[in-house]
Amino acid sequence: MARKRYQKGFVYLDGDKWKGRYREDQITGEGTKRIRREVILGCKREMTKPLAERRMEVVLAGINGLDYRPRRVATFAEFIEGWKAQMLTTQKPSSARAVRSHLKCYILPELGNVRLDQLGVENQQTFITHMPGRATRKTVSRKTVVNVLGTLSTILTTARNWGYHCEQINLNKLRLPARGMKYEAPSFTPDQLQHILAIAEEPWRTMFCILTLDGLRAGEVLGLKWGDIDFDRSLLHIRRTAWYGKIQTAKSEASETVLPIPSSLLTMLKKYQVNWKPNGAGFLFVTRNGRPPSSNKVVEYHLWTILDALGIPRCGLHAFRHAHTSLLLDSGATPKVVQRQLRHSDARTTLEIYGHVVGDAHREAVEKVASRLDAIGRQPTTVN
């Protein structure tokens, strides 16, 4: 294609703003088209026309450059079909499911007909304001908004890498919903744990003990094989996770590691192995079809039955991980040790997620400080 002529653009005053017009080539499904674009250069009180023209030269520098190539444009709905075929298929099933939910419930209903090059800060803010959609009139949490924007940001990054003209998500330029009351995830007390483990039957008792004593995530314990357990050195290798019966890699590189096995848990595992029913892959826990069970089924049919019998509010398997964290903190473990055990890549993640855990040791430490200073509240002794 022949190179288009050098552009100077057209600078003019519109009210109190200097604006510039220019033309840009874009590649669409119908071929290459030259469209007119407009940009705000600044306010009249801040610059003269010569300064506005200089800023216009900066805007046009890329278009006038020898390496300039026309950019591709498409609506979000048009682009997403190719993105799903080439990118979504490479993600873990659990991650892909969340992305599909974000696309179906939030992104495509609002942005499907919007061109990628039109998805600037203003349209991004409009999308946030109307989330999850004008029809539902429901509100969504700040966390949900951030998660959806994370999905949108990943998609737009790929679009830019593929040569499409679009603007990236910048949270600093957007107004997000106000923070609500901080959610505190459920956790079991030591007394509750003792009662749960006392009435749990195998193999669920062993599963709950692993969750409690080593703080594993649900998918990690469901993906355990006997080859992951080093009985000689009392070590547990985290190598994979199971999600709805499907095996996938660990959550992150930090998650794929080795953890110490307490002696009491090691003894329990040896006893469990004696009565364990073998399966081809060597998984510790399987269903009748030889695959790891789904965590939601374990919760619904086994954990909730126990919790209902004990009068404990229903919750998920992650409550065992929170209980393990509480026990770690009560034992005097340092934040670095807790971070290592929970396998968070950043210590701040540990503090943000589990900062609400106030165990007995924490409370006793504060009480000791108060007892050392209890004289503050006393009336001074009168000296005659």
C-alpha positions in Angstrom: 0.0 0.0 0.0 1.3 3.5 -0.9 2.4 5.6 2.0 0.0 8.5 2.8 1.3 12.0 2.6 2.8 13.9 5.6 0.1 15.4 7.9 0.2 18.7 9.8 -3.3 18.4 11.1 -5.7 21.3 11.6 -5.6 23.2 14.9 -8.6 25.4 15.9 -10.2 27.0 18.9 -13.5 25.5 20.1 -14.8 27.7 23.0 -12.0 27.7 25.6 -10.2 24.6 24.3 -7.7 24.1 21.5 -8.5 21.1 19.4 -6.8 19.3 16.6 -8.1 17.2 13.7 -6.2 14.7 11.7 -6.8 11.5 9.7 -5.7 8.0 10.6 -5.7 4.7 8.6 -7.5 1.8 10.3 -7.9 -1.8 9.2 -11.4 -3.2 9.5 -13.1 -6.3 8.3 -14.0 -4.4 5.1 -10.4 -3.3 4.4 -8.3 -0.2 5.2 -10.2 3.0 5.8 -9.0 6.6 6.5 -11.0 8.2 9.3 -11.1 11.6 10.8 -10.0 11.9 14.4 -10.2 14.8 16.9 -8.1 15.4 20.0 -8.1 18.1 22.7 -4.7 19.8 22.9 -5.3 22.1 25.9 -7.1 25.2 27.3 -6.9 28.6 25.7 -5.7 30.2 29.0 -2.8 27.7 29.2 -1.4 28.0 25.7 -1.2 30.0 22.5 -2.0 28.7 19.0 1.7 28.1 18.2 2.0 26.0 21.4 -1.1 24.1 20.5 0.4 23.4 17.0 3.5 22.0 18.6 1.5 19.7 20.7 -0.3 18.6 17.6 3.1 17.7 16.0 3.7 15.4 19.0 0.3 13.8 18.4 1.1 13.2 14.8 4.6 12.0 15.3 3.7 8.4 15.3 1.4 8.7 12.2 4.1 10.6 10.2 6.9 8.2 11.2 8.4 6.0 8.6 7.5 2.9 10.6 3.8 3.8 10.8 1.4 1.0 10.0 -2.4 1.2 10.1 -4.0 -0.1 13.2 -6.7 -2.7 13.4 -10.2 -1.8 14.7 -13.1 -4.0 15.7 -16.0 -4.1 18.1 -15.4 -5.8 21.4 -17.8 -8.7 20.4 -15.9 -9.2 17.1 -12.6 -9.3 18.7 -13.6 -11.5 21.6 -14.4 -14.4 19.4 -10.9 -14.7 18.1 -9.5 -14.0 21.6 -11.5 -16.9 23.1 -10.4 -19.3 20.5 -6.7 -18.5 20.8 -6.2 -17.3 24.4 -9.0 -18.5 26.6 -8.3 -22.1 25.7 -4.8 -21.8 27.2 -6.1 -20.9 30.6 -6.9 -23.3 33.5 -10.5 -24.5 33.5 -11.1 -22.7 36.8 -9.8 -19.4 35.4 -11.6 -19.8 32.1 -14.9 -20.3 33.9 -14.5 -17.0 35.8 -13.6 -15.2 32.5 -16.7 -16.6 30.7 -18.8 -15.5 33.6 -17.4 -12.0 33.5 -17.9 -11.8 29.7 -21.5 -13.1 29.9 -22.8 -11.2 32.9 -20.9 -7.9 32.7 -18.7 -7.1 29.8 -20.5 -8.2 26.6 -23.9 -6.8 27.5 -22.4 -3.4 27.9 -19.4 -3.3 25.6 -20.2 -5.8 22.9 -21.1 -3.2 20.3 -18.4 -0.7 21.4 -15.3 -0.5 19.1 -12.0 -1.2 20.9 -10.6 2.3 19.9 -13.6 3.9 21.6 -13.1 2.1 24.9 -11.2 5.1 26.6 -11.4 6.3 30.1 -14.8 7.8 29.7 -16.4 4.7 28.4 -14.6 2.6 31.0 -16.1 4.7 33.7 -19.5 4.4 32.2 -19.1 0.7 32.2 -18.2 0.7 35.9 -21.1 3.0 36.8 -23.7 0.7 35.0 -22.2 -2.6 36.2 -23.7 -5.2 36.2 -26.2 -3.8 33.7 -29.0 -1.3 33.3 -31.7 -4.0 33.4 -30.8 -5.7 36.7 -30.5 -2.6 38.9 -28.4 -4.6 41.3 -25.2 -3.4 43.0 -22.0 -5.3 42.9 -19.1 -5.2 45.3 -15.9 -3.3 44.8 -14.0 -6.6 44.7 -16.3 -7.9 41.8 -15.7 -4.6 39.9 -11.9 -5.0 40.3 -12.0 -8.7 39.2 -14.1 -7.8 36.1 -11.7 -5.0 35.2 -8.8 -7.4 35.6 -10.4 -9.6 33.0 -11.1 -6.7 30.7 -7.5 -5.4 31.1 -6.1 -8.8 30.1 -8.2 -8.8 27.0 -7.3 -5.2 26.0 -3.6 -6.0 26.5 -3.8 -8.8 24.1 -5.7 -6.6 21.6 -2.9 -4.0 21.8 -0.3 -6.7 21.2 -2.2 -7.9 18.2 -2.2 -4.4 16.6 -5.6 -3.1 17.6 -6.0 0.5 18.7 -7.3 0.6 22.2 -6.6 2.2 25.6 -5.4 0.1 28.6 -7.2 0.0 31.9 -5.7 2.4 34.5 -7.4 2.1 37.9 -5.9 5.4 39.0 -8.0 7.2 36.4 -11.2 5.4 37.3 -13.7 5.9 40.2 -14.5 2.6 41.8 -17.4 1.8 44.2 -16.7 2.7 47.8 -15.3 0.1 50.1 -17.9 -1.7 52.0 -17.6 -3.5 55.3 -14.6 -5.8 55.2 -15.6 -9.4 54.8 -14.3 -11.8 57.3 -14.0 -15.3 56.0 -15.3 -18.1 58.3 -12.9 -20.0 60.4 -13.2 -22.9 62.9 -12.1 -22.6 66.6 -9.9 -25.3 68.1 -13.0 -26.6 70.0 -15.0 -26.8 66.8 -12.2 -28.6 65.0 -12.0 -31.2 67.7 -15.8 -31.9 67.4 -15.7 -32.0 63.6 -12.8 -34.4 63.4 -14.3 -36.6 66.2 -17.5 -37.4 64.1 -16.1 -37.2 60.6 -15.8 -40.6 58.9 -13.0 -41.7 56.5 -11.8 -40.6 54.0 -13.2 -37.2 55.0 -11.6 -37.2 58.4 -8.1 -37.6 56.9 -8.9 -34.9 54.3 -10.0 -32.5 57.0 -6.9 -33.2 59.1 -4.6 -32.4 56.1 -6.5 -29.2 55.5 -6.2 -28.3 59.2 -2.7 -29.3 60.0 -1.0 -28.1 56.8 -3.3 -25.4 55.6 -3.8 -26.7 52.1 -6.3 -25.2 49.7 -9.2 -27.4 48.7 -8.0 -28.2 45.2 -4.5 -29.0 46.5 -5.7 -31.7 49.0 -8.0 -33.2 46.3 -5.1 -33.4 43.9 -2.7 -35.3 46.4 -1.1 -38.6 45.4 0.8 -40.9 47.6 3.9 -40.0 45.6 3.6 -36.5 46.9 4.2 -37.7 50.5 7.7 -38.4 51.7 7.2 -40.5 54.8 11.0 -40.8 55.4 11.6 -37.0 55.7 8.0 -36.0 56.7 7.5 -33.8 53.7 4.5 -33.0 51.6 4.9 -32.0 48.0 2.4 -29.6 46.4 2.5 -30.4 42.7 -1.1 -30.0 41.3 -4.7 -29.2 42.1 -8.0 -30.8 41.2 -10.9 -28.8 40.0 -14.3 -30.5 39.4 -12.4 -33.8 38.9 -9.9 -32.3 36.4 -6.2 -32.1 37.2 -4.4 -28.8 36.6 -1.2 -27.1 37.8 -0.8 -25.4 41.1 -2.3 -21.9 41.6 1.2 -20.3 41.2 4.9 -21.0 41.3 4.9 -20.1 45.0 2.1 -22.6 45.6 4.1 -25.5 44.1 6.4 -26.2 46.9 7.2 -28.6 49.8 5.7 -28.4 53.3 6.6 -30.1 56.6 4.2 -32.8 57.8 3.5 -32.8 61.6 4.2 -36.1 63.2 0.5 -36.6 64.3 -0.6 -36.2 60.6 2.1 -38.5 59.4 0.9 -41.2 61.7 -2.7 -40.7 60.5 -1.6 -40.9 56.9 0.1 -44.2 57.5 -3.0 -45.6 59.1 -5.2 -44.3 56.3 -2.9 -45.9 53.7 -3.5 -49.3 55.2 -7.3 -49.2 54.5 -7.0 -47.0 51.3 -8.6 -48.5 48.2 -6.1 -48.3 45.4 -6.8 -46.4 42.2 -4.7 -46.3 39.0 -3.4 -42.7 39.5 -2.6 -43.1 43.2 -4.9 -40.3 44.4 -5.5 -40.2 48.1 -9.2 -39.3 47.5 -11.3 -40.5 44.6 -14.9 -41.0 43.7 -16.4 -44.3 42.2 -15.2 -43.3 38.8 -11.6 -43.0 39.9 -11.4 -39.2 39.7 -10.8 -36.7 42.6 -14.1 -35.5 44.0 -15.4 -31.9 43.4 -14.9 -29.7 46.4 -18.5 -28.5 46.3 -19.7 -32.1 46.6 -17.5 -32.7 49.6 -18.8 -29.6 51.2 -22.5 -30.2 50.4 -22.7 -33.9 51.2 -20.1 -34.4 53.9 -18.9 -31.2 55.7 -22.4 -29.5 55.9 -23.9 -32.7 57.4 -21.3 -32.6 60.2 -21.7 -28.8 60.7 -25.5 -29.1 60.9 -25.2 -31.9 63.5 -22.9 -29.7 65.6 -24.9 -26.5 65.2 -21.9 -24.8 63.4 -22.8 -22.3 60.6 -22.3 -23.7 57.2 -19.1 -22.8 55.4 -16.6 -24.2 52.9 -13.3 -26.1 53.1 -11.4 -22.8 53.2 -12.4 -22.4 56.8 -9.9 -25.2 57.7 -7.1 -23.0 56.1 -8.2 -20.0 58.1 -8.2 -22.1 61.2 -4.7 -23.3 60.4 -3.6 -19.7 60.1 -5.1 -18.8 63.4 -3.3 -21.7 65.1 0.0 -20.7 63.5 -0.4 -17.1 64.8 -1.4 -18.4 68.2 1.7 -20.5 68.3 3.9 -17.4 67.9 4.9 -18.0 64.2 6.4 -15.0 62.5 4.6 -13.3 59.5 7.4 -14.7 57.3 6.7 -18.3 58.5 3.0 -17.8 58.0 3.6 -16.5 54.5 5.8 -19.4 53.7 3.3 -22.0 55.0 0.4 -20.4 53.1 2.6 -19.9 50.0 1.7 -16.3 49.3 4.2 -14.6 47.0 3.9 -11.4 48.9 3.7 -11.0 52.7 1.2 -8.2 52.2 -1.3 -10.7 50.8 -1.1 -12.7 53.9 -1.7 -9.7 56.1 -4.6 -8.4 54.0 -6.4 -11.8 53.8 -5.8 -13.0 57.3 -5.3 -9.8 59.2 -8.7 -10.2 60.8 -7.6 -13.3 62.7 -7.3 -12.5 66.3 -6.3 -15.6 68.3 -5.9 -16.2 72.0 -2.2 -15.6 71.9 -2.7 -12.2 70.2 -5.3 -11.2 72.8 -3.1 -12.4 75.7 -0.2 -10.4 74.4 -2.4 -7.2 74.3 -3.7 -8.0 77.8 -0.1 -8.3 79.1 0.7 -4.8 77.7 -2.3 -3.4 79.5 -1.4 -5.2 82.8 2.0 -3.6 82.7 0.4 -0.2 82.4 -2.6 -0.6 84.7 -1.2 2.0 87.0 -2.3 4.6 84.5 -5.9 4.3 85.6 -5.1 4.5 89.3 -5.4 7.7 91.4 -2.0 9.1 92.4 -1.1 8.5 96.0 -1.3 11.6 98.2 1.9 12.5 100.0 1.3 14.2 103.4 
